[in-house]
């Protein structure tokens, strides 16, 4: 009997959110989800921290100056289980499409750089966090843990996700490759920061990181990349000429790459908001793996190996002590002294 491999259309978003407005951004996200589904997509991927937008203010001035945006950023970050989150899950179900949402995750008093994978039935497949926020991102966001380096079995294949410069972490990438990842979402914010002054932040380097991920991992890579809107420039930069030079409008370079590294679509201009599509055939992966599989036949485990600790990094572990009940008959000897039974539970904060 012939083996059939999943074939489906995938979509990657290139758009700006309604910056620092969660409800309006959710409205826009649902519109984009619906549009992708109408065009035949079974998977749609959003950029890094698309809800409620990437915190560009941390790159434009001192931390003291940026504090004017912090409360609003917290108030508009996504909380799992909130009405806004339920609307996104309901849209995935309504349009029968898998959604990979990039967002600022609010948990307690802290923020994390989250990616939420929602199945076409509206149920959560995974909720992951960026392991290490990059540079000044650490003034806003907390860290993920080893459980965030995971690949999940879905009807569309084995799906995984990373954020931005996690794609410059060789060990993290290898951990994903070794789990036989087939479809990868590489979420990026925008490549419009420090244009001409920091080459490593630009589209050439970061699109190359997404392309190399596809070639190294022999997987399809969806690399959604947000745009910076003129309204965001006005809010963040005002009339300050220096800030307007540091952050430019546009910066969208969304791409979808095949396992051999080829670009699978015509690119959108960097200032254009829209969706790019590609038709994925997971049968292509075996052709790429035949040439080089760095986590398989092309590896040298006798020389180099990776140690991956996927223990969740929960800050609080709840412990509950209960006295063990001893039942005995009238003619039995008294029970020997015993220690209290200890029940220890670790709360699951995310789906792994």
C-alpha positions in Angstrom: 0.0 0.0 0.0 1.5 3.4 -1.0 2.3 5.9 1.7 0.6 9.2 1.4 2.3 12.4 2.7 0.4 15.4 3.9 -0.1 18.1 1.2 -1.6 21.4 2.1 -1.5 25.1 1.5 0.3 27.2 4.2 0.1 31.0 4.8 2.4 33.4 6.5 1.3 36.9 7.6 3.1 40.1 6.7 1.2 42.9 8.4 1.2 45.4 11.3 -1.0 44.9 14.3 -3.1 47.7 15.7 -0.2 48.6 18.0 -0.9 48.3 21.8 -4.6 47.6 21.2 -5.3 43.9 21.9 -9.0 43.9 21.0 -8.4 45.7 17.7 -5.5 43.5 16.9 -7.5 40.4 17.6 -10.1 41.7 15.2 -7.5 42.2 12.5 -6.0 38.7 13.3 -9.4 37.1 12.8 -9.8 38.9 9.5 -6.4 37.5 8.3 -7.3 34.0 9.5 -10.5 34.1 7.5 -8.7 35.4 4.4 -6.1 32.7 4.6 -8.8 30.0 5.0 -10.8 31.4 2.1 -7.6 31.1 -0.1 -7.3 27.4 0.8 -4.7 27.6 3.6 -4.8 24.9 6.3 -2.1 26.6 8.4 -1.5 30.3 9.0 1.4 31.7 11.0 1.8 35.2 12.6 4.9 37.2 13.4 6.7 37.5 16.8 4.7 39.2 19.5 2.2 40.3 16.9 -0.3 40.7 19.7 -0.2 43.6 20.7 2.9 44.4 18.7 6.7 44.1 19.2 7.9 46.6 21.9 10.0 48.8 19.7 10.3 51.4 22.4 13.0 49.4 24.1 15.4 50.0 21.2 14.7 53.7 20.8 15.8 55.4 24.1 16.6 54.7 27.8 14.6 52.3 29.9 13.2 55.3 31.8 11.8 56.8 28.6 10.3 53.5 27.6 8.4 53.1 30.9 5.7 55.3 29.5 4.5 52.4 27.4 5.0 49.5 29.9 1.6 49.6 31.6 -0.2 49.8 28.3 1.9 47.0 26.9 1.1 44.8 30.0 -2.6 45.6 29.8 -2.8 44.6 26.1 -0.7 41.4 26.3 -2.6 38.2 25.7 -3.8 36.1 28.7 -4.6 32.5 28.0 -8.2 31.7 28.7 -9.2 35.4 28.3 -12.1 36.4 26.1 -9.6 37.6 23.5 -7.8 34.3 23.5 -11.1 32.4 23.2 -12.0 34.5 20.1 -8.8 33.5 18.4 -9.4 29.8 19.2 -12.9 30.1 18.0 -11.7 31.6 14.7 -9.4 28.6 14.2 -12.3 26.3 14.7 -14.8 28.4 12.6 -12.4 28.5 9.6 -11.0 25.0 10.1 -7.4 26.2 10.0 -4.4 25.7 12.3 -3.2 29.0 13.7 0.3 29.7 15.1 -0.1 33.1 16.9 2.9 35.2 18.0 2.1 37.2 21.1 3.2 38.8 24.3 2.0 36.4 26.9 0.8 37.8 30.2 1.1 35.4 33.1 0.7 36.7 36.6 2.8 39.8 36.8 5.2 38.8 34.0 5.4 38.8 30.2 6.8 36.2 27.9 7.4 36.0 24.2 4.8 33.4 23.3 3.8 31.3 20.3 0.4 29.6 20.6 -0.3 26.7 18.2 -4.1 26.1 17.9 -5.5 23.2 15.9 -8.2 23.4 13.3 -10.6 22.2 15.9 -9.9 25.2 18.1 -8.0 23.2 20.7 -4.6 24.1 21.9 -1.7 22.0 20.6 1.0 23.9 22.3 1.9 27.1 24.2 5.6 27.9 24.1 7.9 30.7 25.1 11.1 32.1 23.7 13.9 30.6 25.8 16.0 33.7 26.0 14.8 37.2 25.0 17.4 39.0 22.9 19.4 41.9 24.3 17.1 44.7 25.5 14.0 42.4 25.2 15.1 41.1 28.6 14.0 44.4 30.2 10.4 43.4 29.3 10.1 39.6 29.0 11.0 36.6 31.1 12.5 33.4 29.8 11.1 30.1 28.7 12.5 26.7 29.6 13.5 23.3 28.1 9.9 22.2 27.6 9.7 25.0 24.9 12.0 23.1 22.6 9.4 20.7 21.4 7.9 19.4 18.2 4.2 18.3 18.1 2.5 15.7 16.0 -0.5 17.2 14.1 -2.7 16.2 11.2 -0.4 18.5 9.1 2.8 16.8 10.2 5.3 17.4 13.0 5.1 21.1 13.7 7.5 23.3 15.7 8.2 27.0 16.3 10.9 29.4 17.4 11.1 33.1 17.7 13.5 35.5 16.0 17.1 35.0 17.1 16.4 31.6 18.6 17.4 30.7 15.0 20.9 31.8 15.8 21.2 29.3 18.7 22.8 26.2 17.2 22.0 23.9 20.1 18.3 24.9 20.2 18.0 24.4 16.5 19.6 20.9 16.8 17.2 20.0 19.5 14.3 20.8 17.1 15.9 19.0 14.2 16.4 15.9 16.3 12.7 15.6 16.9 12.0 15.1 13.2 10.4 18.5 12.7 8.6 18.8 9.3 7.0 22.2 9.4 8.6 25.0 11.3 7.3 28.5 12.1 10.1 31.1 12.4 8.4 34.2 13.8 10.1 37.6 13.3 9.1 41.1 14.3 10.2 43.4 11.4 13.5 44.2 9.8 13.3 47.9 10.0 15.3 48.7 13.1 18.7 50.4 12.8 18.7 50.1 9.0 22.2 50.8 7.8 23.6 50.8 11.3 23.3 47.2 12.4 23.6 44.8 9.6 22.8 41.8 11.8 19.3 43.1 12.4 18.5 43.4 8.7 16.6 41.2 6.2 19.7 39.7 4.6 21.0 38.0 7.8 17.7 37.1 9.3 16.1 35.7 6.1 19.3 33.7 5.7 18.8 32.3 9.2 15.3 31.1 8.2 16.6 29.6 4.9 19.5 27.8 6.6 17.1 26.4 9.2 15.1 24.9 6.3 18.2 23.4 4.7 19.8 22.2 8.0 16.5 20.7 9.3 15.3 19.5 5.9 11.9 21.0 6.8 9.5 23.6 5.5 9.9 27.0 7.2 7.2 29.6 7.4 8.8 32.9 8.4 6.1 35.5 9.0 7.5 39.0 9.5 5.5 42.0 10.7 5.5 45.5 9.3 5.9 48.7 11.2 3.0 51.0 10.4 3.1 54.8 10.0 0.9 55.1 13.0 3.4 53.1 15.1 6.1 55.5 14.0 4.0 58.5 15.0 3.3 57.0 18.4 6.8 55.8 19.2 8.9 58.5 17.5 6.8 61.6 17.4 8.8 64.4 15.7 12.1 63.1 17.0 14.4 62.9 13.9 16.8 60.5 15.6 14.1 58.0 16.6 12.6 58.2 13.1 16.0 57.3 11.7 16.3 54.3 14.1 12.9 52.8 13.3 11.5 52.9 9.8 8.1 52.1 8.5 7.8 48.8 6.6 10.4 46.1 7.3 8.2 43.2 6.2 10.1 40.3 4.6 7.8 37.3 5.1 9.1 34.1 3.4 8.2 30.4 3.1 11.1 28.1 2.3 11.2 24.5 1.1 13.4 21.8 2.7 16.1 22.5 0.0 16.1 26.2 0.9 14.2 27.5 -2.1 11.8 30.4 -1.8 8.4 29.0 -2.6 6.5 32.2 -3.6 6.8 35.7 -5.0 7.8 38.0 -2.1 5.7 41.0 -1.1 7.2 44.5 -1.1 8.5 45.2 2.4 5.9 47.9 3.1 2.9 45.9 1.8 0.6 44.2 4.2 -0.8 40.9 3.1 -0.4 37.1 3.2 2.0 34.9 1.3 1.1 31.3 0.4 2.9 28.1 -0.6 1.7 24.6 -1.3 3.6 22.1 0.9 4.2 18.5 0.1 5.8 16.7 3.0 7.0 14.0 0.7 9.8 16.4 -0.4 11.4 16.0 3.0 12.8 12.5 2.3 14.6 13.8 -0.8 16.3 16.4 1.3 17.1 14.0 4.1 18.7 11.6 1.6 21.4 14.1 1.0 22.1 15.3 4.6 20.4 14.6 7.9 22.5 16.2 10.6 20.3 14.6 13.4 20.4 11.2 11.7 22.7 9.5 9.2 24.8 12.7 8.7 25.6 13.0 12.4 28.6 11.8 14.4 27.2 11.0 17.8 30.6 9.5 18.8 32.1 12.9 18.4 29.3 15.4 19.3 26.0 15.0 21.2 23.4 17.3 22.6 22.1 17.1 26.2 18.5 18.5 26.2 16.8 19.0 29.6 13.1 19.5 29.0 12.1 19.9 32.7 9.5 22.7 33.0 10.9 25.7 34.9 7.9 26.3 37.1 8.6 28.9 39.7 6.3 27.3 42.3 5.9 23.5 43.0 2.9 22.8 45.2 3.3 20.2 47.9 0.4 18.7 50.0 0.8 16.5 53.0 -2.0 14.0 53.9 -2.0 11.6 56.8 -2.1 8.0 55.5 -5.3 6.2 56.7 -4.7 2.7 58.1 -7.6 0.3 58.3 -7.3 -2.8 60.5 -9.6 -5.3 62.1 -10.2 -5.7 65.9 -7.8 -8.7 66.2 -5.0 -7.1 64.3 -1.9 -5.7 65.9 -1.7 -1.9 65.9 -0.1 -0.4 62.8 3.5 0.5 63.1 4.3 4.2 63.2 4.5 5.6 59.7 5.5 8.8 58.0 2.9 11.0 56.5 2.3 10.3 52.9 3.5 13.2 50.7 1.7 14.1 47.5 3.8 16.4 45.3 2.3 17.9 42.2 3.9 20.2 39.6 1.3 22.5 38.0 1.3 22.3 34.2 1.5 25.9 33.0 1.5 25.1 29.3 0.8 22.2 26.9 3.9 20.2 26.2 
